[in-house]
Amino acid sequence: MNCEFLHTILIGWAGIALLTLISLFFIRAPYGKHIRSGWGMMISNRLGWFIMELVSPIALSYFFWTGDGPKSDVLILIYSFWMFHYFYRSILFPLMTKTSAKKIPLSVVLMAVFFNSVNGYTNGSFFGNCASYIDENWTHQACFWIGFVLFIAGFISISTQIKS
């Protein structure tokens, strides 16, 4: 994989993010409390969440493990954190959420599948091909520990919200 090509994709992806941000000031996305008809067929919110989120860890795993770059222990640790997060997000959360009667437009699910496919592709391709500089020395840097603490704090925050 050409890492310059991935960089170009990420610049384009950032541009799409900016356009999406601007458009959401004018269009209310039919999601959550803003759910409404007119966006196509509706499916179970739980099923929709499962479908749209499961794509990301599948794509990440494929592009990470098939990448040509070395897989250091630290990269595998980062991959494991990512997979843990998406296991929770795509499997446990839909099972625990209290939205059994709610619906979501299939069009929203399909847009999320597209987003999460690109998310899995870009992260998996980066870690599988372009992150050879991330080795055991990385764990001695502040950015690793700041990221780790934020990851744990976020998970603790989510866990306490579910219990309440």
VEXLUMGU-271460 format. One record per residue (C-alpha): residue in three letters; x, y, z. Coordinates in steps of 0.1 Angstrom, whole numbers, padded with zeros to 4 digits, always signed. Layout:
VEXLUMGU-271460
AlaXYZ
...
END
This chain:
VEXLUMGU-271460
Met+0000+0000+0000
Asn+0012+0034-0009
Cys+0011+0056+0023
Glu+0010+0088+0002
Phe-0022+0075-0014
Leu-0037+0069+0020
His-0027+0104+0030
Thr-0045+0118-0001
Ile-0076+0098+0009
Leu-0075+0112+0044
Ile-0073+0148+0031
Gly-0103+0141+0009
Trp-0121+0125+0038
Ala-0114+0156+0060
Gly-0130+0177+0032
Ile-0161+0155+0032
Ala-0162+0159+0070
Leu-0162+0196+0066
Leu-0190+0196+0040
Thr-0210+0173+0062
Leu-0206+0196+0092
Ile-0218+0225+0073
Ser-0247+0207+0058
Leu-0259+0195+0092
Phe-0265+0231+0101
Phe-0293+0231+0075
Ile-0304+0195+0075
Arg-0316+0176+0106
Ala-0303+0141+0103
Pro-0331+0116+0110
Tyr-0314+0100+0139
Gly-0322+0096+0176
Lys-0347+0122+0188
His-0348+0137+0153
Ile-0361+0105+0137
Arg-0389+0111+0111
Ser-0404+0096+0080
Gly-0393+0105+0045
Trp-0359+0088+0046
Gly-0370+0054+0033
Met-0376+0021+0049
Met-0373+0018+0086
Ile-0356-0011+0105
Ser-0350-0019+0141
Asn-0327+0006+0158
Arg-0308-0023+0175
Leu-0303-0042+0142
Gly-0293-0010+0124
Trp-0268-0001+0150
Phe-0253-0037+0149
Ile-0251-0036+0111
Met-0236-0001+0108
Glu-0210-0006+0135
Leu-0198-0041+0128
Val-0184-0031+0094
Ser-0156-0011+0110
Pro-0138-0038+0130
Ile-0141-0062+0100
Ala-0125-0037+0077
Leu-0099-0027+0102
Ser-0089-0064+0108
Tyr-0087-0071+0071
Phe-0065-0041+0062
Phe-0044-0044+0093
Trp-0035-0081+0091
Thr-0031-0081+0053
Gly-0009-0050+0053
Asp+0028-0053+0044
Gly+0041-0034+0075
Pro+0056-0050+0106
Lys+0032-0057+0134
Ser+0050-0047+0165
Asp+0036-0056+0200
Val+0026-0020+0204
Leu+0007-0020+0171
Ile-0011-0052+0182
Leu-0019-0035+0215
Ile-0034-0005+0197
Tyr-0053-0028+0174
Ser-0066-0047+0205
Phe-0078-0014+0221
Trp-0096-0005+0188
Met-0112-0040+0186
Phe-0122-0039+0222
His-0139-0005+0216
Tyr-0157-0017+0185
Phe-0167-0051+0201
Tyr-0184-0030+0228
Arg-0198-0005+0203
Ser-0211-0030+0177
Ile-0222-0060+0198
Leu-0226-0052+0235
Phe-0241-0017+0232
Pro-0270-0027+0209
Leu-0278-0056+0233
Met-0278-0033+0263
Thr-0296-0003+0249
Lys-0333+0002+0258
Thr-0345+0010+0222
Ser-0363-0022+0213
Ala-0393-0004+0199
Lys-0374+0024+0181
Lys-0367+0024+0144
Ile-0339+0039+0122
Pro-0340+0046+0085
Leu-0322+0021+0064
Ser-0307+0050+0045
Val-0290+0062+0077
Val-0277+0027+0084
Leu-0262+0025+0048
Met-0246+0059+0051
Ala-0230+0048+0084
Val-0219+0015+0068
Phe-0201+0036+0042
Phe-0185+0058+0068
Asn-0174+0029+0090
Ser-0160+0011+0060
Val-0138+0040+0052
Asn-0130+0043+0089
Gly-0119+0007+0091
Tyr-0100+0010+0058
Thr-0080+0041+0067
Asn-0072+0029+0103
Gly-0064-0006+0092
Ser-0043+0005+0062
Phe-0024+0030+0083
Phe-0016+0006+0111
Gly-0010-0023+0087
Asn+0012-0005+0063
Cys+0023+0030+0073
Ala+0030+0028+0111
Ser+0063+0009+0111
Tyr+0078+0037+0134
Ile+0054+0026+0162
Asp+0075+0002+0181
Glu+0082-0006+0218
Asn+0098+0028+0223
Trp+0064+0043+0216
Thr+0052+0033+0251
His+0078+0056+0266
Gln+0062+0087+0250
Ala+0036+0109+0266
Cys+0012+0106+0236
Phe+0008+0069+0242
Trp+0000+0073+0278
Ile-0023+0103+0273
Gly-0042+0083+0247
Phe-0044+0052+0270
Val-0057+0073+0299
Leu-0083+0090+0276
Phe-0094+0056+0263
Ile-0098+0042+0298
Ala-0115+0074+0311
Gly-0140+0073+0281
Phe-0148+0037+0288
Ile-0154+0043+0325
Ser-0176+0072+0316
Ile-0197+0051+0292
Ser-0199+0023+0317
Thr-0212+0046+0344
Gln-0238+0061+0321
Ile-0252+0027+0313
Lys-0256+0018+0350
Ser-0275+0049+0358
END
